[in-house]
Amino acid sequence: MRITMIKYFALIGLLITSSYSFSAVVYDATIKEVYCGFIANREMCSIYISKEVDDSCNTGGGNSKSRMQFEIKTEMDKAMLSIILTAKTTQSLVVVASKTTCLIYPGISDLAYIEMK
């Protein structure tokens, strides 16, 4: 367990020091919903948070202003999913940031960063 947590913290550190350009940051939100699956001919995961994401590419109506998409392709993606599931289960506050794109699903922000408080 201890080694696994160290790996997650190392992955989080890599994310923090990466060259992502954040388009929007949302502070002190909770994760309301999480899903992963094959949606509209795409494999993706999505989170629905308690606050809206103020991102220029996030153009969808309804709940999509509070949704962010991500894919599970790398170890970092798996680490983010672990943080998301833990935050959802414990209802911990999170800080999330979007990328400057909506490439995973049109009109919904791509998740770049998540921090569980």
C-alpha positions as a Markdown table, in Angstrom:
| # | Residue | x | y | z |
|---|---|---|---|---|
| 1 | Met | 0.0 | 0.0 | 0.0 |
| 2 | Arg | 2.8 | 2.4 | 0.9 |
| 3 | Ile | 4.7 | 1.8 | -2.3 |
| 4 | Thr | 1.5 | 2.3 | -4.3 |
| 5 | Met | 0.8 | 5.6 | -2.6 |
| 6 | Ile | 4.3 | 6.8 | -3.3 |
| 7 | Lys | 3.9 | 5.9 | -7.0 |
| 8 | Tyr | 0.6 | 8.0 | -7.1 |
| 9 | Phe | 2.3 | 11.0 | -5.4 |
| 10 | Ala | 5.2 | 10.7 | -7.9 |
| 11 | Leu | 2.8 | 10.7 | -10.8 |
| 12 | Ile | 1.0 | 13.7 | -9.3 |
| 13 | Gly | 4.3 | 15.5 | -9.1 |
| 14 | Leu | 5.0 | 14.8 | -12.7 |
| 15 | Leu | 1.6 | 16.2 | -13.7 |
| 16 | Ile | 2.2 | 19.3 | -11.6 |
| 17 | Thr | 5.5 | 20.0 | -13.2 |
| 18 | Ser | 4.4 | 19.1 | -16.7 |
| 19 | Ser | 4.0 | 21.7 | -19.4 |
| 20 | Tyr | 0.2 | 21.7 | -19.5 |
| 21 | Ser | -1.4 | 25.1 | -20.2 |
| 22 | Phe | -4.5 | 25.2 | -18.1 |
| 23 | Ser | -7.5 | 26.9 | -19.6 |
| 24 | Ala | -9.8 | 26.8 | -16.6 |
| 25 | Val | -9.3 | 26.0 | -12.9 |
| 26 | Val | -12.2 | 25.1 | -10.6 |
| 27 | Tyr | -11.5 | 25.2 | -6.8 |
| 28 | Asp | -13.3 | 23.4 | -4.0 |
| 29 | Ala | -15.7 | 21.3 | -6.1 |
| 30 | Thr | -17.0 | 17.8 | -5.3 |
| 31 | Ile | -17.3 | 15.0 | -7.8 |
| 32 | Lys | -21.0 | 14.3 | -8.4 |
| 33 | Glu | -20.7 | 11.5 | -11.0 |
| 34 | Val | -18.0 | 9.4 | -12.8 |
| 35 | Tyr | -18.4 | 7.2 | -15.8 |
| 36 | Cys | -16.2 | 5.4 | -18.2 |
| 37 | Gly | -17.2 | 3.6 | -21.3 |
| 38 | Phe | -17.6 | 3.6 | -25.1 |
| 39 | Ile | -19.7 | 6.7 | -25.8 |
| 40 | Ala | -20.5 | 8.0 | -29.3 |
| 41 | Asn | -17.8 | 5.8 | -30.9 |
| 42 | Arg | -15.2 | 7.0 | -28.4 |
| 43 | Glu | -13.6 | 5.3 | -25.4 |
| 44 | Met | -13.6 | 7.9 | -22.6 |
| 45 | Cys | -14.2 | 8.7 | -18.9 |
| 46 | Ser | -16.1 | 11.7 | -17.6 |
| 47 | Ile | -16.5 | 13.5 | -14.3 |
| 48 | Tyr | -19.4 | 15.7 | -13.4 |
| 49 | Ile | -18.4 | 18.2 | -10.7 |
| 50 | Ser | -20.4 | 20.5 | -8.4 |
| 51 | Lys | -19.3 | 23.7 | -10.2 |
| 52 | Glu | -19.2 | 24.9 | -13.8 |
| 53 | Val | -16.0 | 24.9 | -15.8 |
| 54 | Asp | -15.4 | 28.3 | -17.4 |
| 55 | Asp | -13.6 | 27.2 | -20.5 |
| 56 | Ser | -13.9 | 28.7 | -23.9 |
| 57 | Cys | -14.2 | 25.4 | -25.7 |
| 58 | Asn | -16.9 | 24.0 | -23.3 |
| 59 | Thr | -19.9 | 25.0 | -25.3 |
| 60 | Gly | -22.4 | 22.2 | -24.4 |
| 61 | Gly | -25.6 | 22.9 | -22.6 |
| 62 | Gly | -27.1 | 21.4 | -19.5 |
| 63 | Asn | -24.8 | 19.4 | -17.3 |
| 64 | Ser | -21.9 | 19.6 | -19.8 |
| 65 | Lys | -20.7 | 22.9 | -18.3 |
| 66 | Ser | -19.9 | 20.9 | -15.2 |
| 67 | Arg | -18.4 | 17.9 | -17.1 |
| 68 | Met | -14.8 | 17.1 | -18.0 |
| 69 | Gln | -13.6 | 14.3 | -20.1 |
| 70 | Phe | -10.4 | 12.2 | -20.0 |
| 71 | Glu | -9.0 | 9.0 | -21.5 |
| 72 | Ile | -7.2 | 6.1 | -19.8 |
| 73 | Lys | -4.1 | 5.7 | -22.0 |
| 74 | Thr | -1.2 | 6.4 | -19.6 |
| 75 | Glu | -0.1 | 5.7 | -16.1 |
| 76 | Met | -0.9 | 9.3 | -15.3 |
| 77 | Asp | -4.5 | 8.8 | -16.5 |
| 78 | Lys | -4.8 | 5.8 | -14.2 |
| 79 | Ala | -3.5 | 7.9 | -11.3 |
| 80 | Met | -6.1 | 10.6 | -12.0 |
| 81 | Leu | -8.9 | 8.0 | -12.2 |
| 82 | Ser | -7.7 | 6.7 | -8.8 |
| 83 | Ile | -7.8 | 10.2 | -7.3 |
| 84 | Ile | -11.3 | 10.8 | -8.9 |
| 85 | Leu | -12.7 | 7.6 | -7.5 |
| 86 | Thr | -11.3 | 8.3 | -4.0 |
| 87 | Ala | -12.6 | 11.8 | -4.0 |
| 88 | Lys | -16.0 | 10.6 | -5.2 |
| 89 | Thr | -16.2 | 7.9 | -2.5 |
| 90 | Thr | -15.1 | 10.3 | 0.3 |
| 91 | Gln | -16.8 | 13.4 | -1.1 |
| 92 | Ser | -13.5 | 15.2 | -0.7 |
| 93 | Leu | -13.1 | 18.7 | -2.2 |
| 94 | Val | -11.0 | 18.8 | -5.4 |
| 95 | Val | -9.3 | 21.3 | -7.6 |
| 96 | Val | -9.6 | 20.5 | -11.3 |
| 97 | Ala | -8.1 | 22.1 | -14.3 |
| 98 | Ser | -8.9 | 21.7 | -18.0 |
| 99 | Lys | -6.6 | 21.7 | -20.9 |
| 100 | Thr | -7.0 | 24.3 | -23.6 |
| 101 | Thr | -8.9 | 21.8 | -25.7 |
| 102 | Cys | -12.2 | 19.9 | -26.0 |
| 103 | Leu | -10.8 | 17.1 | -28.2 |
| 104 | Ile | -12.0 | 13.9 | -26.4 |
| 105 | Tyr | -15.6 | 14.9 | -26.9 |
| 106 | Pro | -16.7 | 18.1 | -28.7 |
| 107 | Gly | -17.9 | 20.9 | -26.5 |
| 108 | Ile | -16.7 | 19.3 | -23.2 |
| 109 | Ser | -13.4 | 20.3 | -21.6 |
| 110 | Asp | -10.5 | 17.8 | -21.4 |
| 111 | Leu | -9.3 | 17.2 | -17.9 |
| 112 | Ala | -5.7 | 18.1 | -17.4 |
| 113 | Tyr | -5.2 | 18.1 | -13.6 |
| 114 | Ile | -7.0 | 17.0 | -10.4 |
| 115 | Glu | -6.0 | 17.6 | -6.8 |
| 116 | Met | -7.8 | 16.1 | -3.8 |
| 117 | Lys | -7.9 | 18.1 | -0.7 |
